[in-house]
């Protein structure tokens, strides 16, 4: 909803309320909904390109059902897929046009993992045997993957599979809290980020595929929501710092040291994606509840806002090239939002779909 549309919406609402009061009074039930978790990107939050044409988005539906959307034509049309279960889905990840996973929380409180081998025409449940919520999932190939989140017992959760999710084993995160994003660059080197139970930012790093995890100092307070690396050395993480301040941190040595970059923004950043060491995008919302897309062409030394005008929060972004990609999120009015660009973000165009109450993750293959 654009700012002008929102003003019109408020005006119509006020007039309707006045008319209602004039004719009588009635008790209106308070609306409520589960918001689910936000996406890393991913991630840790992810997206697609026109070259591939195939993309998926997941989020929060109505009546306890998740939203799963799929396009094969660059988003000109989005079709709804049936997840087959009642759950919240927080992130989706595909390794090719056929094989992918989505994670979240089941209706019974257990961790939800869904998998597909036919592009989402059919989804099957995989069991994590843990209660809590999974926030992020990342696979290197059809067999090797990780999922992160928070257990109901307060412990941060890292799950690992070597057989495509046929079996999942828990790895020792060594912290209490919530891990919101995970990213691996190969079978050994990976990072996961979030916030601990004392509300301090968390960065964990492994060099052995998760057999052991070591905590790194991000150099900032607050919650990190997404992490993205382009190789074993260079990576970024984004989130929300104290005093309602969006944060970006960057490393060039695999996380031994992290340096804050100036986002120039109040609010929060929820997802980040780079196509190389220079060109990247980060999304979220500002302190006036407006959707935000930031772009850099110098590795984050400077960030510039791209032109979007929606009362919304964006939760996931990934461009597969310097020109083409998606961002998704949720409007303040309680609907999902899909934005697409074919020119590197100079212009973002809204795409129509049955988006439910909000979208948390978008993923593509190329």
C-alpha positions, 0 to 999 in steps of 0.5 A: 500500500503506497502512502497516498493509498494509505491516507485514502484508506484512513479517510474511508475508515474514519467516515465508516466509523462515524456512520457506524456510531450514528446507527448504533454500537456493536462489539468488534472482535480484536483481530489476531494472527501469528507473525512467524519468523523473519528470513535470512537470507538467507537465508538466508532470505533468497530470490530468482532471476529472469534467466531461470524463471522459476521461483518460490515464496513462502509465508503466513496464510490464513486459518493456520495454513502456510502460503507457498507460491511458485512462478515459472515465468519470472513472476508474471504469474504466481501459482499457489502450491499446497504444503499439505500441513498446517504450519508457519513457514519461515524460509524456503531454499531450492538447489535446482528446479525440482528439489527444495525445502521449507522450514518453520513451526508445526501447529503442534509446536514441533519444528517443521521441515518440508521437502519436495522433489518435483518443484513443489507440486507435492511436499512431504514432511521431514521430522526434526524430533524437536519442539520450537521454530526453525528460521532458516535452511541452507543446502549445498546440494541435494544431500547436504544441508543445515537448518537453524532456529530456536528450541522451546527449551531456550537453546539455539538450534542447529540441525544437519543432514547428509541425506537430503533430510531423510535424517536430521541430527542436532549440532551443538550451538553452545548458546541459548537464543535464536539463530535466524540465518545460516549460510555455507560456502562449502561443506566445511565453512559456514556461519549462523547469526541471531541473538542470545538469551541476553539479547546480544548479537550472535555470530557462530562459525564452523570450519568442519561442517558444524562438528564444532562451532565457535562464537565470533564477536560481531562488534555490535549490539542487537539482533542479527537477522541474516548472513551472507558470504561470497567466499571463505573470507568476505561476508555481511550480516544485517539486523536491528541494533539498539535505539531502533537502528538498522545495522550492517557488519562486514568481514574480510577475514572469515569473521575474525573481525567484523566492521560496522558499515553505515546503513544510514537508516533507522529501523531494521534490515532483515535480509541481505544478498550479494552477487559478487564482492561489490554489488549487494542489496539489503531490505527491511523497514525504516523507523516510519514503517516504510519498506526499505531497499538499500543497494551498494556497488562498493561492497558496502562502503556506501549504501543508497536507498532505492525507490520503493514507496510501500507501508510495509516491511521487506523480509527477504531479497536475493538478486541472481544477477546485477539486474534481476531479482525479487524482494518479498515482505508484508504490508502493514494492512495485513497482506503479503508483498512481492516486488521484482526488478529487471534493472538492478533495483532502479525500478521495483514492480509489484507482482500480483499473487495470493500472498496471504498475511505476509511473505517471509522468504523468496528463493530462485534457481539459475 
